[in-house]
Structures are given as structure tokens and as C-alpha cells.
Amino acid sequence: MPVAYSVGNEEYHLKIRPGDVGRYVILPGDPGRCEKIARYLEDPRFVASNREYTIYTGTLEGEKVSVCSTGIGGPSAAIAMEELIHCGAECFIRVGTCGGIEENVLGGDLVIATGGTSGAWYPIGVSIADTLTNVDNNLFVTSEVTNGGVENARLLGTHAANVGFVNSDTAYFATQSEDAFASEPAYELYGLANLYDSVLEIAVLADSGINSIADLAGKRVVVGTPASSASTMGWTVLGTYGLTDKDVKGSELSIAEGVEALKNGDVDCVFIFSAAPNSALTELSVTKNFKLLSIDEEHQKAAIEQHSYFSTATLSADLYTCTSEDTTTLAMPTLLACDSSLSNEAAYQFVKGIYENLDVISTSHAMAAKINLDHAANINLEIHPGALQYYREMGIVD
């Protein structure tokens, strides 16, 4: 039972009496917010103010409602709630904000969750953030480095980011509580845009003696970070060749770590799922000759039968300075998704800002040049209403 501190009939800290407050009490931390909140009530009146506690009472749709600040921290909030209960309060609604330690992220900013710095998502995300912030649309956007699509989906699902890069498989799993998200609640994500296809690159050193995926039996293979799209696609492809984690020595490293391991001879092969060309492989081609392994048509079909969102792709022979043959592989769409709290106006301005400034954004990475309005709405998520409005205006959806 709560302990009340009262002098006579008046609470010691809040300076209120029974009848001064309603059953429902809104609890901001800052006393300065009480009057602002009270303005939304009918016939609000000032009740009391003492130390960090300021109280207003009014009505909302006929129900008596109060506002009481709690100050900073749990102890002062506990005192407020105990004394409010003693005066008849029963239901508390906490409102407020939280601080952030990133000095470059300000209140009101939209946060784009990108990926590692060696992939395409980071430079494209930075370009989108800078471009949208600099146009007249009332958006202030900042980009954040992350571990990629799975982390991004979690950040969106828990409202720790507003917009994020994800692949179509991750988007599906996150909204269905499957695969990497099997132990988590289904996240409510919306689609903003289909940007371009990311592709699987399977790289080995040119003098390794490895000429096909079947040759990877008994080899040390980097299949991507845990629960990543690279890992899902990599193990799927290996499986179509009859290879499991018992047949290859799998390592779960980031793109940069995997390419460095390949360079140093610590692994025999690295699976990379990203936009092509990949910057880490481009850098490797300066000092080492490598080749990309193809997935033949039979095994492409077998992989697509398992994951319908996979598609086929061909990488050109001149993708890197050391490659000389076209490579057949698998691809999957890269999407921009958003959390459920993004407003219609923000979503509308976000996609409008991207497609009306492609001349700038397209220079951020080779894959950014493939961002095109024609396929923007081809998304395996429910499209956010704000983005949908823009696409309807552009005539690409009904």
C-alpha cells in the first residue's frame, strides 16, 4: 500500500487535497510542460506548485483529468504517484522524451539505419540524409552506421530508427516472426521504396585452385554475419550443391573482415551480399587477383525454389580490374523500410526528396545510379500511405 506524506488533509510535497485531481493523471517530467499539456483539457485550472511538482486539473470528454510533473528520476516520480493516489488518482500516463548521447542527432531528426562502411548502404544513406536535409521539405535527416539489415529491422520495429535499409527477405521475416526473428514479436514495418537489387558475390583468390562452388568442400568459407541476408543466401546456395556446415569450415565475419581474411590467406572464400561493385573487393583488386564463382542455372533454380524472393543476376566481366568473365549469381531487392510511427507527410516528403534529387544521390555509389522511380513501389511490405500518395501522383501505382 502506498505511503502518503500529508499534513492534516494536505499532501506534504504536492500541496494537494482529495478532490483536487482526477482518476487519470498525465505525468510529464518537466514542470514547464504542465501548462502546455493542460491547454488540451477543457476548463483547465492551476491547482498547486511546489519544488518539481506542478499540478493542473481539467476535463477531457467529461472525465476529470489532471497533469502533474514528476521531476527527474524514479524517487521523485514515486513520491508524486503515492500522493496522487492518496488524493484519488488511479491511472497514470507517463509522457516525455529521452536523452541521446550522439551530439550530431538532434531532437526531431529522422534517423536512417544504413550498414557497414564498406558496403553500399552507408554512402547511399549518407547521401540521402544530406540531400533531404538540404532541400526545403521540413525534414532533418541523419544517418547511422549499423550491422546491416537484421539490426535495421529491429531498430525500426522498436522505434530506435525511423528509416532503414533492409533486404526483402529480412523485411518478410521481421514482420512474420520467422528465421532470425523467430523469438521476437512481429514487427510493424512499412515499405518506402525498392531501390535496387543487391547481389551475391562469391570471391576466391585467382591462384586458389577453386573453380566452382562444388570445390569449396573442406574449405574455409566466410558466409557473412549471423542471421544476415548474406548468410541466408550463402548457406542456401551451398546447400544446393550438397554442402552443409559439416562440409565447409564456415566463418561468420563482416564484409571488411572477410575480405581481409581472404587477402591474408586465413580463409579460402568469402560470400558477399551487397551492391556491386563492393568497395572492399575493389580495394582488394589493387593488391590481389581474385575471381568470382558462378552459380549455374540448375542451382539458381534450386535456390529460388526455396526462397521465391531470390532472382537471377549476371555480373559483367569488367566489374573489377582482375575479373575477366561474366558471373551468374543471385540477387534480391534492397528496400527502404520505415517504422509505424513515421507520419504520412514525412514519408511523402522522404520519397519525393529521393526521386526528385536522383541527380545528386546517384553519384554516391555505383548502385545508386540504378535507383529508379519505375520500380520504386515493387515492395513485399505494405507501402506506407505517405509514400503511396506520392507514387499515385507519379502514376506508377493505381
One Martini backbone bead per residue (centre of mass of N, CA, C, O) as a GRO file, in nm:
protein
  398
    1MET     BB    1   0.095   0.035   0.023
    2PRO     BB    2   0.094   0.352  -0.004
    3VAL     BB    3   0.284   0.625   0.106
    4ALA     BB    4   0.172   0.908   0.278
    5TYR     BB    5   0.243   1.266   0.285
    6SER     BB    6   0.081   1.446   0.548
    7VAL     BB    7  -0.087   1.758   0.643
    8GLY     BB    8  -0.351   1.667   0.736
    9ASN     BB    9  -0.513   1.717   0.415
   10GLU     BB   10  -0.219   1.768   0.302
   11GLU     BB   11   0.019   1.722   0.087
   12TYR     BB   12   0.351   1.773   0.135
   13HIS     BB   13   0.456   1.805  -0.174
   14LEU     BB   14   0.194   1.881  -0.365
   15LYS     BB   15  -0.043   2.046  -0.225
   16ILE     BB   16  -0.291   1.843  -0.198
   17ARG     BB   17  -0.633   1.728  -0.222
   18PRO     BB   18  -0.906   1.577  -0.213
   19GLY     BB   19  -1.037   1.654  -0.548
   20ASP     BB   20  -0.799   1.794  -0.721
   21VAL     BB   21  -0.799   1.516  -0.872
   22GLY     BB   22  -0.809   1.272  -1.096
   23ARG     BB   23  -0.798   0.949  -1.207
   24TYR     BB   24  -0.639   1.091  -1.433
   25VAL     BB   25  -0.273   1.113  -1.496
   26ILE     BB   26  -0.036   1.322  -1.628
   27LEU     BB   27   0.335   1.254  -1.663
   28PRO     BB   28   0.564   1.475  -1.659
   29GLY     BB   29   0.877   1.599  -1.582
   30ASP     BB   30   0.833   1.889  -1.668
   31PRO     BB   31   0.682   2.168  -1.540
   32GLY     BB   32   0.667   2.335  -1.818
   33ARG     BB   33   0.446   2.121  -1.950
   34CYS     BB   34   0.177   2.143  -1.800
   35GLU     BB   35   0.035   2.385  -1.932
   36LYS     BB   36   0.045   2.278  -2.222
   37ILE     BB   37  -0.125   2.025  -2.166
   38ALA     BB   38  -0.376   2.166  -2.030
   39ARG     BB   39  -0.483   2.308  -2.294
   40TYR     BB   40  -0.628   2.026  -2.389
   41LEU     BB   41  -0.824   2.091  -2.182
   42GLU     BB   42  -1.113   2.147  -2.007
   43ASP     BB   43  -1.103   2.383  -1.789
   44PRO     BB   44  -0.831   2.465  -1.680
   45ARG     BB   45  -0.650   2.443  -1.358
   46PHE     BB   46  -0.471   2.558  -1.112
   47VAL     BB   47  -0.344   2.398  -0.813
   48ALA     BB   48  -0.014   2.349  -0.788
   49SER     BB   49   0.326   2.440  -0.645
   50ASN     BB   50   0.624   2.231  -0.571
   51ARG     BB   51   0.905   2.235  -0.673
   52GLU     BB   52   0.873   1.974  -0.918
   53TYR     BB   53   0.560   2.037  -0.868
   54THR     BB   54   0.287   2.049  -1.107
   55ILE     BB   55  -0.074   2.130  -1.109
   56TYR     BB   56  -0.347   2.023  -1.318
   57THR     BB   57  -0.709   2.066  -1.390
   58GLY     BB   58  -0.961   1.890  -1.586
   59THR     BB   59  -1.128   1.798  -1.891
   60LEU     BB   60  -1.214   1.487  -2.088
   61GLU     BB   61  -1.492   1.397  -2.206
   62GLY     BB   62  -1.602   1.436  -1.888
   63GLU     BB   63  -1.321   1.374  -1.763
   64LYS     BB   64  -1.117   1.383  -1.500
   65VAL     BB   65  -0.801   1.559  -1.546
   66SER     BB   66  -0.450   1.546  -1.484
   67VAL     BB   67  -0.140   1.733  -1.420
   68CYS     BB   68   0.196   1.601  -1.328
   69SER     BB   69   0.496   1.656  -1.224
   70THR     BB   70   0.820   1.464  -1.141
   71GLY     BB   71   1.081   1.509  -1.251
   72ILE     BB   72   1.384   1.352  -1.171
   73GLY     BB   73   1.333   1.036  -1.150
   74GLY     BB   74   1.201   0.790  -0.943
   75PRO     BB   75   1.154   0.909  -0.655
   76SER     BB   76   0.979   1.158  -0.736
   77ALA     BB   77   0.762   0.988  -0.883
   78ALA     BB   78   0.673   0.822  -0.639
   79ILE     BB   79   0.571   1.052  -0.466
   80ALA     BB   80   0.357   1.155  -0.659
   81MET     BB   81   0.189   0.891  -0.684
   82GLU     BB   82   0.123   0.849  -0.387
   83GLU     BB   83  -0.027   1.126  -0.346
   84LEU     BB   84  -0.233   1.091  -0.573
   85ILE     BB   85  -0.369   0.837  -0.465
   86HIS     BB   86  -0.461   0.971  -0.195
   87CYS     BB   87  -0.646   1.177  -0.398
   88GLY     BB   88  -0.772   0.951  -0.638
   89ALA     BB   89  -0.577   0.825  -0.818
   90GLU     BB   90  -0.540   0.545  -1.082
   91CYS     BB   91  -0.420   0.668  -1.361
   92PHE     BB   92  -0.113   0.659  -1.554
   93ILE     BB   93   0.057   0.893  -1.788
   94ARG     BB   94   0.352   0.879  -1.948
   95VAL     BB   95   0.546   1.163  -2.052
   96GLY     BB   96   0.819   1.199  -2.297
   97THR     BB   97   1.173   1.189  -2.308
   98CYS     BB   98   1.502   1.119  -2.435
   99GLY     BB   99   1.822   1.098  -2.431
  100GLY     BB  100   2.132   1.166  -2.615
  101ILE     BB  101   2.483   1.092  -2.717
  102GLU     BB  102   2.444   1.213  -3.000
  103GLU     BB  103   2.531   1.523  -3.111
  104ASN     BB  104   2.421   1.494  -3.423
  105VAL     BB  105   2.146   1.420  -3.279
  106LEU     BB  106   1.838   1.566  -3.298
  107GLY     BB  107   1.553   1.680  -3.225
  108GLY     BB  108   1.347   1.555  -3.499
  109ASP     BB  109   1.509   1.359  -3.628
  110LEU     BB  110   1.584   1.146  -3.883
  111VAL     BB  111   1.674   0.796  -3.888
  112ILE     BB  112   1.918   0.618  -4.074
  113ALA     BB  113   1.968   0.286  -4.129
  114THR     BB  114   2.231   0.119  -4.266
  115GLY     BB  115   2.568   0.018  -4.246
  116GLY     BB  116   2.853  -0.060  -4.343
  117THR     BB  117   3.128   0.116  -4.479
  118SER     BB  118   3.185  -0.112  -4.721
  119GLY     BB  119   2.917  -0.056  -4.833
  120ALA     BB  120   2.635   0.095  -4.990
  121TRP     BB  121   2.439   0.200  -4.768
  122TYR     BB  122   2.605   0.422  -4.641
  123PRO     BB  123   2.656   0.629  -4.876
  124ILE     BB  124   2.358   0.648  -4.956
  125GLY     BB  125   2.246   0.736  -4.680
  126VAL     BB  126   2.410   0.994  -4.656
  127SER     BB  127   2.301   1.127  -4.913
  128ILE     BB  128   2.005   1.130  -4.835
  129ALA     BB  129   2.034   1.292  -4.576
  130ASP     BB  130   2.169   1.545  -4.696
  131THR     BB  131   1.963   1.608  -4.917
  132LEU     BB  132   1.698   1.627  -4.742
  133THR     BB  133   1.810   1.854  -4.554
  134ASN     BB  134   1.870   2.070  -4.807
  135VAL     BB  135   1.576   2.071  -4.857
  136ASP     BB  136   1.241   2.203  -4.880
  137ASN     BB  137   1.072   1.978  -4.623
  138ASN     BB  138   1.115   1.963  -4.300
  139LEU     BB  139   1.374   1.781  -4.299
  140PHE     BB  140   1.584   1.594  -4.059
  141VAL     BB  141   1.869   1.399  -4.149
  142THR     BB  142   2.026   1.097  -4.028
  143SER     BB  143   2.304   0.876  -4.015
  144GLU     BB  144   2.373   0.519  -3.940
  145VAL     BB  145   2.574   0.283  -3.830
  146THR     BB  146   2.554  -0.073  -3.898
  147ASN     BB  147   2.497  -0.437  -3.933
  148GLY     BB  148   2.228  -0.414  -4.092
  149GLY     BB  149   1.921  -0.548  -4.169
  150VAL     BB  150   1.850  -0.688  -3.900
  151GLU     BB  151   1.906  -0.447  -3.719
  152ASN     BB  152   1.722  -0.248  -3.867
  153ALA     BB  153   1.454  -0.393  -3.810
  154ARG     BB  154   1.477  -0.362  -3.504
  155LEU     BB  155   1.495  -0.056  -3.493
  156LEU     BB  156   1.217  -0.013  -3.622
  157GLY     BB  157   1.039  -0.199  -3.434
  158THR     BB  158   1.157  -0.011  -3.172
  159HIS     BB  159   1.199   0.298  -3.257
  160ALA     BB  160   1.529   0.361  -3.311
  161ALA     BB  161   1.424   0.409  -3.604
  162ASN     BB  162   1.275   0.529  -3.911
  163VAL     BB  163   1.490   0.434  -4.128
  164GLY     BB  164   1.577   0.144  -4.348
  165PHE     BB  165   1.785  -0.098  -4.460
  166VAL     BB  166   1.656  -0.377  -4.654
  167ASN     BB  167   1.578  -0.686  -4.730
  168SER     BB  168   1.320  -0.882  -4.832
  169ASP     BB  169   1.368  -1.111  -4.628
  170THR     BB  170   1.384  -0.942  -4.369
  171ALA     BB  171   1.110  -0.810  -4.392
  172TYR     BB  172   0.949  -1.069  -4.372
  173PHE     BB  173   1.059  -1.192  -4.106
  174ALA     BB  174   0.993  -0.944  -3.918
  175THR     BB  175   0.668  -0.962  -3.978
  176GLN     BB  176   0.663  -1.302  -3.898
  177SER     BB  177   0.854  -1.432  -3.690
  178GLU     BB  178   1.121  -1.530  -3.850
  179ASP     BB  179   1.403  -1.676  -3.810
  180ALA     BB  180   1.580  -1.428  -3.661
  181PHE     BB  181   1.262  -1.356  -3.536
  182ALA     BB  182   1.129  -1.601  -3.376
  183SER     BB  183   1.164  -1.460  -3.065
  184GLU     BB  184   0.989  -1.226  -3.180
  185PRO     BB  185   0.794  -0.991  -3.252
  186ALA     BB  186   0.601  -0.862  -3.479
  187TYR     BB  187   0.684  -0.623  -3.698
  188GLU     BB  188   0.594  -0.284  -3.788
  189LEU     BB  189   0.632  -0.245  -4.128
  190TYR     BB  190   0.720  -0.020  -4.398
  191GLY     BB  191   0.721   0.082  -4.725
  192LEU     BB  192   0.905   0.307  -4.944
  193ALA     BB  193   1.143   0.151  -5.126
  194ASN     BB  194   1.277   0.032  -5.429
  195LEU     BB  195   1.601   0.056  -5.531
  196TYR     BB  196   1.767  -0.230  -5.563
  197ASP     BB  197   1.986  -0.484  -5.640
  198SER     BB  198   2.133  -0.726  -5.466
  199VAL     BB  199   2.437  -0.928  -5.461
  200LEU     BB  200   2.613  -1.230  -5.506
  201GLU     BB  201   2.955  -1.276  -5.401
  202ILE     BB  202   3.212  -1.523  -5.492
  203ALA     BB  203   3.532  -1.519  -5.350
  204VAL     BB  204   3.857  -1.595  -5.491
  205LEU     BB  205   4.160  -1.668  -5.545
  206ALA     BB  206   4.315  -1.717  -5.846
  207ASP     BB  207   4.536  -1.940  -5.706
  208SER     BB  208   4.346  -2.162  -5.543
  209GLY     BB  209   4.188  -2.389  -5.737
  210ILE     BB  210   3.905  -2.260  -5.738
  211ASN     BB  211   3.616  -2.309  -5.981
  212SER     BB  212   3.383  -2.398  -5.779
  213ILE     BB  213   3.150  -2.459  -5.541
  214ALA     BB  214   3.220  -2.762  -5.511
  215ASP     BB  215   3.529  -2.690  -5.420
  216LEU     BB  216   3.450  -2.606  -5.106
  217ALA     BB  217   3.514  -2.860  -4.994
  218GLY     BB  218   3.697  -2.815  -4.696
  219LYS     BB  219   3.671  -2.514  -4.673
  220ARG     BB  220   3.716  -2.172  -4.598
  221VAL     BB  221   3.410  -1.990  -4.518
  222VAL     BB  222   3.252  -1.685  -4.572
  223VAL     BB  223   2.890  -1.618  -4.496
  224GLY     BB  224   2.857  -1.407  -4.287
  225THR     BB  225   2.667  -1.273  -4.075
  226PRO     BB  226   2.452  -1.332  -3.850
  227ALA     BB  227   2.135  -1.332  -3.986
  228SER     BB  228   2.194  -1.270  -4.275
  229SER     BB  229   2.154  -1.250  -4.609
  230ALA     BB  230   2.422  -1.383  -4.676
  231SER     BB  231   2.381  -1.637  -4.504
  232THR     BB  232   2.120  -1.736  -4.629
  233MET     BB  233   2.223  -1.749  -4.925
  234GLY     BB  234   2.483  -1.910  -4.883
  235TRP     BB  235   2.361  -2.174  -4.756
  236THR     BB  236   2.169  -2.227  -4.986
  237VAL     BB  237   2.377  -2.265  -5.208
  238LEU     BB  238   2.542  -2.486  -5.075
  239GLY     BB  239   2.299  -2.685  -5.052
  240THR     BB  240   2.261  -2.728  -5.366
  241TYR     BB  241   2.565  -2.875  -5.351
  242GLY     BB  242   2.568  -3.049  -5.071
  243LEU     BB  243   2.648  -2.828  -4.854
  244THR     BB  244   2.755  -2.798  -4.522
  245ASP     BB  245   2.884  -2.734  -4.203
  246LYS     BB  246   3.040  -3.022  -4.243
  247ASP     BB  247   3.195  -2.938  -4.530
  248VAL     BB  248   3.248  -2.652  -4.413
  249LYS     BB  249   3.437  -2.372  -4.281
  250GLY     BB  250   3.255  -2.160  -4.117
  251SER     BB  251   3.231  -1.798  -4.125
  252GLU     BB  252   3.132  -1.499  -3.925
  253LEU     BB  253   3.173  -1.213  -4.111
  254SER     BB  254   3.238  -0.934  -4.228
  255ILE     BB  255   3.324  -0.797  -4.510
  256ALA     BB  256   3.595  -0.673  -4.424
  257GLU     BB  257   3.697  -0.925  -4.269
  258GLY     BB  258   3.675  -1.130  -4.502
  259VAL     BB  259   3.865  -0.992  -4.707
  260GLU     BB  260   4.110  -0.985  -4.522
  261ALA     BB  261   4.126  -1.295  -4.487
  262LEU     BB  262   4.171  -1.354  -4.786
  263LYS     BB  263   4.428  -1.187  -4.823
  264ASN     BB  264   4.584  -1.355  -4.576
  265GLY     BB  265   4.486  -1.671  -4.596
  266ASP     BB  266   4.252  -1.753  -4.372
  267VAL     BB  267   4.074  -1.791  -4.627
  268ASP     BB  268   3.911  -1.916  -4.937
  269CYS     BB  269   3.620  -1.770  -4.896
  270VAL     BB  270   3.374  -1.510  -4.992
  271PHE     BB  271   3.060  -1.395  -4.899
  272ILE     BB  272   2.876  -1.134  -5.077
  273PHE     BB  273   2.609  -0.907  -4.985
  274SER     BB  274   2.559  -0.653  -5.231
  275ALA     BB  275   2.661  -0.413  -5.394
  276ALA     BB  276   2.775  -0.363  -5.733
  277PRO     BB  277   3.050  -0.287  -5.643
  278ASN     BB  278   3.261  -0.373  -5.390
  279SER     BB  279   3.480  -0.195  -5.201
  280ALA     BB  280   3.655  -0.426  -5.083
  281LEU     BB  281   3.713  -0.561  -5.361
  282THR     BB  282   3.833  -0.317  -5.499
  283GLU     BB  283   4.072  -0.297  -5.303
  284LEU     BB  284   4.183  -0.587  -5.347
  285SER     BB  285   4.252  -0.552  -5.661
  286VAL     BB  286   4.521  -0.392  -5.611
  287THR     BB  287   4.683  -0.661  -5.464
  288LYS     BB  288   4.471  -0.884  -5.575
  289ASN     BB  289   4.380  -1.174  -5.734
  290PHE     BB  290   4.046  -1.250  -5.835
  291LYS     BB  291   3.744  -1.451  -5.832
  292LEU     BB  292   3.421  -1.541  -5.952
  293LEU     BB  293   3.161  -1.747  -5.872
  294SER     BB  294   2.931  -1.941  -6.022
  295ILE     BB  295   2.579  -1.996  -6.067
  296ASP     BB  296   2.407  -2.219  -6.199
  297GLU     BB  297   2.098  -2.275  -6.322
  298GLU     BB  298   2.019  -2.515  -6.146
  299HIS     BB  299   2.096  -2.370  -5.865
  300GLN     BB  300   1.923  -2.127  -5.894
  301LYS     BB  301   1.649  -2.271  -5.899
  302ALA     BB  302   1.680  -2.414  -5.625
  303ALA     BB  303   1.693  -2.151  -5.457
  304ILE     BB  304   1.422  -2.023  -5.554
  305GLU     BB  305   1.240  -2.249  -5.444
  306GLN     BB  306   1.307  -2.165  -5.142
  307HIS     BB  307   1.330  -1.842  -5.246
  308SER     BB  308   1.123  -1.632  -5.416
  309TYR     BB  309   1.298  -1.352  -5.373
  310PHE     BB  310   1.482  -1.456  -5.560
  311SER     BB  311   1.723  -1.382  -5.825
  312THR     BB  312   1.874  -1.330  -6.115
  313ALA     BB  313   2.227  -1.264  -6.215
  314THR     BB  314   2.472  -1.052  -6.395
  315LEU     BB  315   2.817  -1.010  -6.402
  316SER     BB  316   3.051  -0.832  -6.530
  317ALA     BB  317   3.376  -0.872  -6.633
  318ASP     BB  318   3.446  -0.547  -6.552
  319LEU     BB  319   3.392  -0.499  -6.243
  320TYR     BB  320   3.693  -0.578  -6.219
  321THR     BB  321   4.030  -0.569  -6.293
  322CYS     BB  322   4.054  -0.907  -6.237
  323THR     BB  323   3.813  -0.962  -6.420
  324SER     BB  324   3.698  -1.175  -6.729
  325GLU     BB  325   3.407  -1.284  -6.644
  326ASP     BB  326   3.107  -1.367  -6.632
  327THR     BB  327   2.854  -1.374  -6.361
  328THR     BB  328   2.645  -1.602  -6.208
  329THR     BB  329   2.365  -1.523  -5.989
  330LEU     BB  330   2.217  -1.364  -5.707
  331ALA     BB  331   1.921  -1.174  -5.604
  332MET     BB  332   1.796  -0.879  -5.412
  333PRO     BB  333   1.607  -0.651  -5.280
  334THR     BB  334   1.645  -0.315  -5.189
  335LEU     BB  335   1.512  -0.148  -4.908
  336LEU     BB  336   1.294   0.097  -4.775
  337ALA     BB  337   1.209   0.127  -4.443
  338CYS     BB  338   0.961   0.175  -4.175
  339ASP     BB  339   0.808   0.290  -3.917
  340SER     BB  340   0.485   0.335  -3.773
  341SER     BB  341   0.542   0.656  -3.687
  342LEU     BB  342   0.551   0.764  -3.959
  343SER     BB  343   0.442   1.012  -4.124
  344ASN     BB  344   0.288   1.098  -4.409
  345GLU     BB  345   0.455   1.353  -4.469
  346ALA     BB  346   0.736   1.230  -4.429
  347ALA     BB  347   0.711   1.004  -4.639
  348TYR     BB  348   0.652   1.180  -4.879
  349GLN     BB  349   0.909   1.363  -4.862
  350PHE     BB  350   1.115   1.139  -4.876
  351VAL     BB  351   1.056   1.018  -5.159
  352LYS     BB  352   1.055   1.281  -5.312
  353GLY     BB  353   1.349   1.361  -5.243
  354ILE     BB  354   1.480   1.128  -5.391
  355TYR     BB  355   1.340   1.143  -5.693
  356GLU     BB  356   1.418   1.468  -5.715
  357ASN     BB  357   1.755   1.386  -5.641
  358LEU     BB  358   1.922   1.178  -5.826
  359ASP     BB  359   2.161   1.352  -5.930
  360VAL     BB  360   2.297   1.328  -5.646
  361ILE     BB  361   2.261   1.034  -5.528
  362SER     BB  362   2.389   0.873  -5.780
  363THR     BB  363   2.702   0.958  -5.686
  364SER     BB  364   2.757   0.772  -5.419
  365HIS     BB  365   2.708   0.508  -5.604
  366ALA     BB  366   2.677   0.278  -5.842
  367MET     BB  367   2.388   0.177  -5.740
  368ALA     BB  368   2.240   0.456  -5.731
  369ALA     BB  369   2.196   0.464  -6.048
  370LYS     BB  370   1.948   0.237  -6.013
  371ILE     BB  371   1.759   0.436  -5.910
  372ASN     BB  372   1.400   0.402  -5.974
  373LEU     BB  373   1.068   0.481  -6.009
  374ASP     BB  374   0.952   0.231  -6.164
  375HIS     BB  375   1.034   0.022  -5.895
  376ALA     BB  376   0.957   0.151  -5.611
  377ALA     BB  377   0.669  -0.029  -5.554
  378ASN     BB  378   0.833  -0.311  -5.536
  379ILE     BB  379   0.693  -0.443  -5.246
  380ASN     BB  380   0.681  -0.683  -4.958
  381LEU     BB  381   0.525  -0.442  -4.831
  382GLU     BB  382   0.347  -0.220  -4.690
  383ILE     BB  383   0.275   0.080  -4.802
  384HIS     BB  384   0.310   0.380  -4.717
  385PRO     BB  385   0.079   0.624  -4.746
  386GLY     BB  386   0.274   0.855  -4.823
  387ALA     BB  387   0.419   0.706  -5.053
  388LEU     BB  388   0.165   0.628  -5.213
  389GLN     BB  389   0.081   0.911  -5.287
  390TYR     BB  390   0.327   0.972  -5.466
  391TYR     BB  391   0.294   0.733  -5.666
  392ARG     BB  392   0.019   0.824  -5.768
  393GLU     BB  393   0.109   1.100  -5.877
  394MET     BB  394   0.325   0.944  -6.076
  395GLY     BB  395   0.171   0.673  -6.198
  396ILE     BB  396   0.279   0.372  -6.065
  397VAL     BB  397  -0.002   0.360  -5.922
  398ASP     BB  398  -0.352   0.318  -5.845
   0.00000   0.00000   0.00000
